[in-house]
Amino acid sequence: MAKTTPEMLVAVTARVLDRFTASAMLFTALDVSNAVKETLPDVRHRDVSPLVREIFDGEGLGSYQQTQIDVVAAGKTVQALLYHLPTHDPARYDDSMRSQLARPPGAAKDDAVTDIRIEDTTLGASVPIGDDGRGRVSRRLLSNAGIEGDEVLLQVKSGSLVLSSADQDDEPDDAELLSCEHPDLLYLSPEQLQGFGAGAQLAARIEDGNVIISSSTYAPPLDGFGFAPYPLM
């Protein structure tokens, strides 16, 4: 098997973190490392742990916070940082939860983790909302709309969210600049989604070089990466 590249490590680590946060799990960097090694067996904990801290510091885990806890490793009690939502009691993190976290993150291509369900011709997709309250927009869909780079403009228009390219000569005064903290996803915060109401089912469509996110009655089952095709009428 080919040696893991830095790009592969970032992609798989980001995918594991997305699975954990989408399920509102409590986890440590060691849990992330163990899951990453299911896909990239040559990776070591010392390779993954700094990435987890970097993504957390860059707000790539949304509203997750850190709490220092004691864990038993190799027969010794050591301290570790537990990542969890503010509403979750760190005491919930136990052996049963660690066993759930041990599930492999799913198959990943050697060059990168990509959403195989969105092709170059895809014009729309579902926008799943995880148990952490964040919406997940495929960056591949953004690319199909001509929206490239790590920054995206967000506007609220007529009850919908409009994503557009940040590379504009005249940035709208009411636009919010978002950063893409995940190599394959753009996260939308619970605050940005609150206008849709609790339990909303969202879909994104490409229109005039923008990606429009609105409520949808269509809720297909999600694949392992969190997306399903959106039927265009």
FIKEZA-937964 format. One line per 3 residues: number of its first residue (from 1); for each residue x, y negated, z of C-alpha. Coordinates in nm, 3 decimals, decimal comma. Each point is the difference from the previous one (the first is absolute). Example, Ala and Ser with C-alpha at 12.3 -4.5 7.8 and 13.67 -1.06 7.14 Angstrom:
BEGIN
1) 1,230/0,450/0,780 ~ 0,137/-0,344/-0,066 $
This chain:
BEGIN
1) 0,000/0,000/0,000 ~ 0,125/-0,350/-0,088 ~ 0,133/-0,212/0,286 $
4) -0,250/-0,243/0,145 ~ 0,045/-0,354/-0,129 ~ -0,078/-0,312/0,210 $
7) -0,301/-0,065/-0,223 ~ -0,137/0,348/0,061 ~ 0,051/-0,034/0,375 $
10) -0,185/-0,333/0,013 ~ -0,286/0,134/-0,213 ~ -0,056/0,319/0,200 $
13) 0,040/-0,177/0,335 ~ -0,257/-0,258/-0,109 ~ -0,237/0,276/-0,105 $
16) 0,032/0,177/0,336 ~ -0,059/-0,326/0,187 ~ -0,305/-0,072/-0,212 $
19) -0,146/0,342/0,081 ~ 0,063/-0,049/0,371 ~ -0,142/-0,353/0,013 $
22) -0,296/0,080/-0,227 ~ -0,098/0,265/0,254 ~ 0,070/-0,239/0,292 $
25) 0,247/0,249/0,146 ~ 0,243/-0,067/0,284 ~ 0,354/0,090/-0,104 $
28) 0,371/-0,045/0,061 ~ 0,280/-0,045/-0,253 ~ 0,092/0,366/0,061 $
31) -0,349/0,106/-0,113 ~ 0,054/-0,202/-0,317 ~ 0,343/0,160/-0,054 $
34) -0,137/0,351/0,043 ~ -0,274/-0,066/-0,256 ~ 0,242/-0,160/-0,246 $
37) 0,232/0,302/0,025 ~ -0,282/0,227/-0,118 ~ 0,037/-0,171/-0,340 $
40) 0,367/-0,109/0,020 ~ 0,181/0,271/0,202 ~ 0,344/-0,161/-0,028 $
43) -0,117/-0,312/0,187 ~ 0,096/-0,053/0,363 ~ -0,178/-0,184/0,280 $
46) 0,272/-0,267/0,002 ~ -0,096/-0,078/-0,361 ~ -0,372/-0,037/0,069 $
49) -0,012/-0,172/0,337 ~ 0,145/-0,335/-0,117 ~ -0,249/-0,003/-0,289 $
52) -0,292/0,044/0,239 ~ 0,122/-0,292/0,213 ~ 0,056/-0,213/-0,310 $
55) -0,349/0,068/-0,134 ~ -0,150/-0,074/0,342 ~ 0,196/-0,325/0,032 $
58) -0,118/-0,099/-0,349 ~ -0,362/0,053/0,108 ~ -0,035/0,295/-0,235 $
61) -0,189/0,191/0,270 ~ -0,273/-0,261/0,031 ~ -0,119/-0,054/0,357 $
64) 0,200/0,294/0,142 ~ 0,207/-0,079/0,307 ~ 0,286/0,169/0,188 $
67) 0,001/0,147/0,351 ~ 0,301/0,165/0,161 ~ -0,078/0,350/0,128 $
70) 0,181/0,303/0,141 ~ 0,019/0,311/-0,217 ~ 0,171/0,335/0,048 $
73) 0,259/0,081/-0,267 ~ 0,235/0,299/0,015 ~ -0,099/0,056/0,361 $
76) 0,081/-0,357/0,104 ~ -0,227/-0,296/0,067 ~ 0,087/-0,291/-0,225 $
79) -0,165/-0,329/-0,083 ~ -0,163/-0,065/-0,335 ~ -0,213/-0,268/-0,163 $
82) -0,360/0,102/-0,057 ~ -0,186/-0,169/-0,286 ~ -0,373/-0,041/0,058 $
85) -0,296/-0,231/-0,051 ~ -0,068/-0,253/0,278 ~ -0,326/0,177/0,087 $
88) 0,168/0,337/0,055 ~ 0,135/0,118/0,334 ~ 0,360/0,129/-0,039 $
91) -0,099/0,285/0,235 ~ -0,193/0,150/-0,294 ~ 0,333/0,102/-0,154 $
94) 0,046/0,364/0,102 ~ 0,103/0,339/-0,144 ~ -0,327/0,045/-0,191 $
97) 0,045/-0,334/-0,173 ~ 0,363/0,080/-0,085 ~ -0,116/0,324/-0,166 $
100) -0,242/-0,198/-0,218 ~ 0,280/-0,234/-0,102 ~ 0,215/0,294/-0,109 $
103) -0,214/0,060/-0,310 ~ 0,207/-0,061/-0,319 ~ -0,078/-0,327/-0,180 $
106) -0,075/0,176/-0,328 ~ 0,192/0,057/-0,320 ~ 0,218/-0,288/-0,119 $
109) 0,187/-0,047/-0,324 ~ 0,377/-0,006/0,032 ~ 0,031/-0,351/-0,146 $
112) -0,278/-0,172/0,198 ~ -0,337/0,044/0,161 ~ -0,263/-0,105/-0,252 $
115) -0,374/0,014/-0,027 ~ -0,051/0,249/-0,284 ~ -0,372/-0,072/-0,011 $
118) 0,052/-0,351/-0,140 ~ 0,127/-0,006/-0,356 ~ 0,123/-0,289/-0,213 $
121) -0,349/-0,031/-0,147 ~ -0,189/0,009/0,332 ~ -0,215/-0,311/0,045 $
124) -0,151/0,069/0,342 ~ 0,041/0,205/0,316 ~ -0,145/0,044/0,344 $
127) 0,149/-0,204/0,286 ~ 0,009/0,236/0,299 ~ -0,009/-0,145/0,349 $
130) 0,196/0,192/0,262 ~ -0,086/0,051/0,364 ~ 0,245/-0,283/0,069 $
133) -0,243/-0,233/-0,176 ~ 0,230/-0,083/-0,292 ~ -0,102/0,024/-0,365 $
136) 0,239/0,160/-0,245 ~ 0,037/-0,131/-0,357 ~ 0,219/0,191/-0,244 $
139) 0,290/-0,209/-0,126 ~ -0,019/0,201/-0,319 ~ -0,347/-0,143/-0,058 $
142) 0,138/-0,348/0,069 ~ 0,269/0,066/-0,258 ~ -0,266/0,105/-0,252 $
145) -0,151/-0,346/0,049 ~ 0,337/-0,163/-0,065 ~ 0,059/-0,080/0,369 $
148) 0,363/0,081/0,074 ~ 0,242/-0,066/0,285 ~ -0,022/0,026/0,376 $
151) -0,234/-0,297/0,049 ~ -0,366/-0,032/-0,094 ~ -0,250/-0,285/0,031 $
154) -0,331/0,067/0,175 ~ -0,315/-0,212/-0,039 ~ -0,358/0,046/0,117 $
157) -0,253/-0,061/-0,276 ~ -0,373/0,072/-0,003 ~ 0,025/0,268/0,266 $
160) 0,292/0,176/-0,169 ~ 0,375/-0,002/0,051 ~ 0,205/-0,106/-0,301 $
163) 0,364/0,110/-0,030 ~ 0,215/-0,186/-0,251 ~ 0,363/-0,050/-0,091 $
166) 0,208/-0,213/0,235 ~ 0,205/-0,107/-0,301 ~ -0,219/-0,296/-0,092 $
169) 0,089/-0,360/-0,076 ~ -0,297/-0,130/0,201 ~ -0,076/0,206/0,310 $
172) -0,365/-0,049/0,107 ~ -0,034/-0,196/0,325 ~ -0,230/0,264/0,148 $
175) 0,226/0,295/-0,084 ~ 0,172/0,211/0,265 ~ 0,341/0,144/-0,084 $
178) 0,030/0,372/0,079 ~ 0,319/0,205/0,016 ~ 0,011/0,361/-0,117 $
181) 0,162/0,187/0,289 ~ -0,048/0,344/-0,160 ~ 0,162/0,107/-0,329 $
184) -0,329/0,134/-0,139 ~ -0,272/-0,183/0,194 ~ -0,124/-0,348/0,079 $
187) -0,158/-0,009/0,344 ~ -0,304/-0,215/0,077 ~ -0,045/-0,078/0,368 $
190) -0,322/0,059/0,196 ~ -0,039/-0,378/0,024 ~ 0,018/-0,034/-0,379 $
193) -0,264/0,273/-0,040 ~ -0,240/-0,113/0,272 ~ -0,223/-0,183/-0,249 $
196) -0,110/0,336/-0,142 ~ -0,136/0,119/0,334 ~ 0,055/0,319/0,197 $
199) 0,002/0,325/-0,195 ~ 0,038/-0,170/-0,337 ~ 0,105/0,209/-0,299 $
202) 0,222/-0,201/-0,230 ~ 0,113/0,027/-0,358 ~ 0,247/-0,199/-0,208 $
205) -0,029/-0,085/-0,369 ~ 0,225/-0,185/-0,242 ~ -0,153/-0,311/-0,151 $
208) 0,178/-0,278/-0,194 ~ 0,341/0,086/0,145 ~ -0,131/0,011/0,356 $
211) -0,104/0,284/0,228 ~ -0,347/-0,054/0,145 ~ -0,092/0,184/0,320 $
214) -0,367/0,031/0,083 ~ -0,246/0,227/0,177 ~ -0,080/0,324/-0,176 $
217) -0,260/0,271/0,050 ~ 0,241/0,245/-0,160 ~ 0,207/0,190/0,259 $
220) 0,191/0,289/-0,161 ~ 0,209/0,235/0,213 ~ 0,355/-0,121/0,049 $
223) 0,297/0,193/-0,130 ~ 0,315/0,057/0,206 ~ 0,128/-0,349/-0,069 $
226) -0,323/-0,180/0,077 ~ -0,145/-0,090/-0,338 ~ -0,264/0,126/-0,235 $
229) -0,109/-0,125/-0,343 ~ -0,264/-0,270/-0,015 ~ -0,265/0,064/-0,270 $
232) -0,032/-0,303/-0,227 ~ -0,349/-0,072/-0,125 $
